[in-house]
Amino acid sequence: MSRLRSIASVWLMGAVIVASCGDQPYSPLATDGATPSYSLAAQQSISIVNWHAQQAGFGRNGPVDGASGTIVRNANGVSFRLSTTQLTPGNAYTLWLVVINNPAACAVSPCTAADIFNPATHSQVRFGAGSVAGGAGKSTFAGHVSEGPLTGWLPDRTFANSLGVEVHLVVNDHGPMLPAHMPGMIHTYRGGCADSSPFPPIFPATALADGESGPNICRLYQAATFLAP
């Protein structure tokens, strides 16, 4: 297990999935209709969850107390679960799945945002799940992605080797839930977010066009990283 245990990352970016549920959950959101698949050959990896670097200005650094992430790999795909705490009650959140098909092409390990948007790594970023945090400030995001064509922010991607990919799970904070901007705030990257939000400049135009803008300042919030076995 120690060989499979991943280390945490504070990747500077911002993740197909099915459900998310918090203290105040919305209906599950499915993007590929896949059913989680497990087998005797499954490999489980567990990671701590770190505060994202965009939270450093608020005094949030290092591991998130009481939060953890898990992925289960087999020959058919990857299932994931991220249970987290210290969310702002009433805020909307999305979870983004990053699949790095060729982590050997990354300049460093874990891979950084620059690596992820390097075509040589054949990476993809896509919606995972979303929820509105209730009074306890907790949420669990869970889902599955199957091998095969992999849609998302980047074109012409295929998920071909679930046992060899690096995976990042990234939580984005959309600010206070606004009924006029639902369900986009828990289903898109841009939903409810003002132009003045600190969108990483490396993000592609497809990310910034994903959802209807709004008045809230949105920031990347937390992240968990799972290295290739």
N, C-alpha and C positions, 0 to 999 in steps of 0.2 A: 504493500500500500504506500510506503514512503516514497517509492519511485514515481508513483502516479500522483502523489499529492502536489498540487500546484502552489505556486507562490502568487502573492497579490501584486497588482500593478496599479500605478496611478497614471494610467494612459491619458494623455491630453486630448480626449475626444468624447466624444459623447460617452439581439439582440433579438418553423416559423411557427408558427407558434400558435399557442392556443390561448391559454387563460391567464388572467391575473386576478388576484383577489386581495383586497385590503380590508380594513375595518369597515369601509363603506364601498363594497365592490360594485362594479358595473358588469354587464353581461360579458361572458367570455368572447374573445375576438379570435377567430381562426383565419389564418392566411394560406395554409396549404392543405387543410383537411387531413393532415397526417395524424395517425394514432401512435402514441409513444410505444416503442418497441424494445423489449428486453430479451435477453437470452443468457444461456449459461456462459457465453463468451464475453459478456458485458464487462466493461472496465469502468469503475467509478473513481472520480477525482473530486476532492473537496478543497475549497479555497476560502480564505477570509475575504471580507469585503472591505475595500479601502474607500476613504473619502476621495472624491475626484479633486484634481489640482485646482479646478475652478472654485472650490470651496475653501481654499486656504485663506482667502481674505476675510472669511467669517470665523477664523480660528478652528476650522475643522481639518484635521490632518490625521494620517495614519489609519489604523483599523477602525471600523464602525462597531462599537460594542453591541453584542447580541445578534450580529448579522453573519450569515454564511451563504456560500453558494456551492452547488453540487451539479456535476454533469455525469451522465452515464452514456458511454459509447458502446456501440456494437457494430457489426458489419453493415447494418442498414441505415444508421444515422446516429444522432446525438439527442438525448433528452436533457433538459436542464431545469433547475429550480434555484431561485434566489429568494431567501427570506431575509428581510431587512427591517431595521428600526430607525428611530430618530428622523422620520419623515415629518413634514409640517402638516398638522391636521388641516384637512380641507384643500390641500394642494393636489393638483393632478400630476401624475408621473407616467412616463413610458419607460420600457426596458428595450434595449437594442442589442441584438445578437451580432457579433463580429466573428466570422469564420475565416481563418487564415489557412488556406489550403497548402501553401508552400512556406512554412515558417523558416525553412533553411535559407530562404532568400532575404530574410530580415537582417538588418545591420546589427541589431542587438537582440537580446532575449531578456524579458518578453518583447515582442514586437511593439513598435511605437506607431503613432498615427502616420508618420512619414512612410513607414514600412507598409502599413495597411493600404495606403493609396498608391503604392508602387505596384505597377502591373505585374511585376515578376513574382509577387507573393500570391497572386490570384485570389485576393481576398474579397469578401462581400460583407456589407453592412445592411441589416434589414430589421424591420419592426419585430419586436418580440411580444410585448403585452403591455397593458396599461391599467391603472387604477387610480382612485381618489383615496387619499389617506384619511382614515377616521380619527377619532379622538385619541387613540393610543399611539398614533404615529407609526404603525406597522403595516407591512404588506408582504405578500408572497407572490412572485411571478414564476410561472412554470410553463413548459411547453416542449416541443419536439420538432426537429428538422430532419427530413429524410434525404438520403443521397440522391443526386440527380440535378437537373437544372435549378439554379439558385438565384431567384430574383432579388432585387434590392437597389441600393443607391448606384451600383456599378454595373455596367453592361456585360453580357456574355460570360456569366460565371456559372460554374458547375461544382457541386459538392460531390467529390469522388472518393475520398478516403477518410471516413469518419474516425478511424483509429489513429490517424496521423496528423490531424489538424490542431492548430492552436485556437482556443475559443476565448473571447472576451464578452462579458455581460456588463452593460453600461446603463445606468439609470439616469434619466433626464428629468429635471424638475421644471414643470410648466407654470408654476405659480398657482395662486388661488383658482379653484375651479369656477369657470364662468359658463352658466347654462347656455348662453348664446353661442359658445364655441365648442359645445359638446356634440358628438363624441370625439371630435377631432383632437381635443387635448389629451386623450388617452389612446389615440390610434395613429397619430402622425408626429413627425419630428417638429414641425413648425407650429402645430396647433396652439393658438392663443399667445404666441410669442411676438414681442415687438421687434422692430428692425434694430433697435439699440441693444438687443440681447448680445452677449459675447459669443457669437457663433465662431467656432474655430475657422480661421481663414483657409485651412487646408480642405475643409469639407466641400464636396462637389455641389454644383448647382441643383442637382436632383434632391439633395437633402434640404436645401433652403426652400425649394418649391413644394416640399411635402407637407401640405396642410395650409390652413388659413391663418394668416397673422392676426395678432390681437394686441392688447395693451400690456401684457405681462412681460417682465424680464425673466427669461428662461436661462437656466444654467445646467451644465452637466453636474451630476450629484454624487454618485457612487459608482464603483466598478469592481468586478472580480475577474481574475485572469486564470486560465487553465492552459498550461504548457502542453505541447504534444508529448505523449508518453515516450 
